[in-house]
Amino acid sequence: MPKPIIFSLIESRAHPKLSGLYGELGYDEIKLTSVRKVVSALKKQKPDVIVAEFNYAYGTNYASCHICNLDTLFVTLQKYSDYQPKFLLFVSKKEAAHVEKLNIYQEIDPDWVMLQPAKPDLVKTLLSNLKNAT
C-alpha cells in the first residue's frame, strides 16, 4: 500500500514546521512554494492532504473576485471531479472569519481549520484519524 501524500504549500516563514510529525505518521511530504507549483504537481500526483496558510484578499480589485491566496488551487481542483483532497488550513485570528467563503469552491471542514500557531497534537489527531479511515 503506498504511503499517503501531503502537499505542504509554504508561502511564508509562518508556515508550521511539521515535517517530522508527517513522517512519524507515515505520510510523504512534498514541499511546494507557490500555488502555481501545487497546481503543476497535481498533474503528476494526487495528495491525500494539502496543508496551507489561508490569507484573505482584502483588496478590491474590480477585475477579479479573488477570495484568498488559494483561489486558483480550488478552481483547478474543480476539474478533477473524482478527486477531493482534505485541506488543513492555518489561519490568523484576524482572518478566520473569512475561511467559510471558500465553501463556494469546496466544503471546508471547520475541524481542519486551525488558528496559528499550529497545535501539533491536534494535527497529529486529525491526520491519524484520516489515515485510519482510509
Secondary structure by P-SEA (a helix, b strand, c coil): cccbbbbbbcccccccccaaaaaaabbbbbbbccaaaaaaaaacccccbbbbbbbbcccccccccccccaaaaaaaacccccbbbbbbbbbccccccccccccccccccccccccccccaaaaaaaaaaaaaac
